[in-house]
Amino acid sequence: MTDKHTKKFSFFIEGAIVPKERPRFDGKRAYMSNRYMSFKKETAMHIQQQATGWLGVDFPIIRSSIEVILFAQNQKKDGDNCLGSIMDCLKLSGIIKDDSLINVPKKIVTSRLLGKEGALIAIAVLPNFDRKTLELEEATELWPEQDINFYAKQLGRTAKNIAKHLALLES
């Protein structure tokens, strides 16, 4: 249902992606390594520079789906930790508000072995509906082509309420 509302754009991050690390502790505070913090800062600046050409996109993006294709020279990289690192960079650069499940409900990571390292990131901007409309959107994707009474029963709402939120989804 979100296709007609969706703006999509993509960009490339060159070089090796530094996987997200667990914080380290010095007895008083938690911190991340200098290598990771430098990568995060430099990559966020690189993303901001590329974002200047994205017309019609308001930052930070509240809701989105994100697809990442990792290009690596070997299979030793951890895709989940690389995704975490990229999400941190997107937050730091101001591209996305945060990477919570409600704001980024779909995250996909695939990898390709190549001589060149980097990541291709595709972001689809999703409409920023209220919680009840989001629940209905998920229900209509899970159980397509059901009547209003079915959704009302599944979500514990009235048929009138469901009709109101269906109209929002279809506008």
C-alpha positions in Angstrom: 0.0 0.0 0.0 2.9 2.4 0.5 4.2 2.3 -3.1 2.3 5.4 -4.3 3.6 7.4 -1.3 7.2 6.3 -1.5 10.2 8.5 -2.5 13.3 6.4 -3.2 16.9 7.3 -3.5 20.3 5.5 -3.2 23.9 6.3 -2.7 27.3 4.6 -2.4 29.8 4.5 0.5 33.3 3.8 -0.8 35.8 1.8 1.1 35.7 -0.9 3.7 32.7 -0.7 6.1 33.9 -0.8 9.7 31.5 -3.1 11.6 29.7 -1.8 14.7 31.6 -2.8 17.8 30.5 -3.5 21.3 31.3 -0.7 23.6 34.4 -0.9 25.7 34.5 0.0 29.4 37.3 1.7 31.3 35.7 1.3 34.7 33.9 4.7 34.6 32.3 5.0 31.2 31.6 3.1 28.0 33.3 4.2 24.8 33.8 3.0 21.2 37.2 2.6 19.5 38.9 5.5 17.7 38.8 3.5 14.5 35.0 3.1 14.7 34.4 6.7 15.7 36.6 8.0 12.9 34.8 5.8 10.4 31.4 7.0 11.7 32.3 10.7 11.5 33.9 10.5 8.1 31.1 8.4 6.6 28.4 10.7 8.0 30.0 13.7 6.4 30.3 11.8 3.1 26.6 10.9 3.3 25.6 14.6 4.0 27.6 15.7 0.9 25.7 13.2 -1.3 22.3 14.2 0.3 22.5 17.7 -1.0 21.4 16.4 -4.4 18.3 14.7 -3.1 15.4 17.0 -4.0 12.0 16.7 -2.3 13.3 14.9 0.8 12.9 16.4 4.2 15.5 15.5 6.8 15.6 13.7 9.1 13.4 11.1 7.5 10.9 9.8 10.1 9.9 6.4 8.5 11.8 4.5 5.9 12.8 1.1 4.6 16.5 0.6 4.0 18.3 -1.9 1.8 22.1 -2.3 1.9 24.3 -4.2 -0.5 27.7 -4.8 1.0 30.6 -5.2 -1.4 33.6 -7.0 0.2 36.8 -8.7 -0.8 36.2 -11.7 1.6 33.4 -13.4 3.5 34.7 -12.6 7.0 32.6 -9.4 7.4 29.5 -9.6 9.7 26.6 -8.2 7.7 24.5 -7.4 10.9 27.3 -5.4 12.4 28.0 -3.6 9.1 24.3 -2.7 9.0 24.5 -1.4 12.6 27.4 0.8 11.6 25.7 2.2 8.5 22.5 2.9 10.6 24.7 4.8 13.1 26.2 6.9 10.2 22.7 7.6 8.8 21.6 8.9 12.2 24.7 10.9 12.8 24.4 12.5 9.3 20.8 13.6 10.1 19.3 11.5 7.2 17.1 9.4 9.5 15.6 10.3 12.8 16.4 6.9 14.4 16.6 3.3 13.5 13.8 1.9 15.8 11.6 -0.8 14.4 8.6 1.5 14.1 10.6 4.1 12.1 12.6 1.6 10.0 10.3 -1.5 9.8 12.3 -3.1 7.0 16.1 -3.5 6.8 17.6 -5.8 4.3 21.3 -6.6 4.0 22.8 -8.6 1.1 26.5 -9.0 0.2 28.6 -9.5 -2.9 32.2 -10.6 -3.1 34.0 -8.1 -5.3 37.4 -6.6 -5.6 36.1 -3.2 -4.5 34.8 -2.6 -0.9 31.9 -0.4 0.0 28.1 -0.3 0.4 25.2 0.6 -1.8 22.4 2.0 0.3 18.8 2.4 -1.0 16.3 4.3 1.2 12.5 4.4 0.6 10.8 7.1 2.5 7.5 5.8 4.0 4.5 7.9 5.0 4.6 9.0 8.7 1.2 7.6 9.8 -0.1 7.4 13.4 0.2 4.1 15.3 -3.4 3.0 14.5 -3.0 3.6 10.8 0.4 1.8 10.8 -1.2 -1.2 12.6 -3.9 -1.3 9.9 -1.4 -1.1 7.1 0.5 -4.1 8.6 -2.8 -6.0 9.0 -3.8 -5.3 5.3 -0.4 -6.6 4.2 -0.7 -9.7 6.4 -4.3 -10.5 5.5 -5.0 -8.9 2.1 -8.5 -8.5 0.6 -10.4 -8.8 3.9 -13.5 -6.8 4.8 -13.6 -3.9 7.3 -15.3 -6.1 10.0 -12.4 -8.6 9.8 -9.8 -5.9 10.5 -12.0 -4.4 13.2 -12.1 -7.7 15.0 -8.4 -8.5 14.5 -7.3 -5.1 15.8 -10.0 -4.6 18.5 -11.5 -1.5 16.9 -14.8 -0.4 15.4 -15.6 -0.7 11.7 -16.0 3.1 11.6 -12.5 3.5 13.0 -11.1 1.0 10.5 -12.8 2.8 7.6 -11.3 6.2 8.7 -7.8 4.7 8.8 -8.2 2.9 5.5 -9.1 6.2 3.9 -5.8 7.6 5.2 -3.9 4.7 3.7 -5.6 5.1 0.3 -5.1 8.9 0.1 
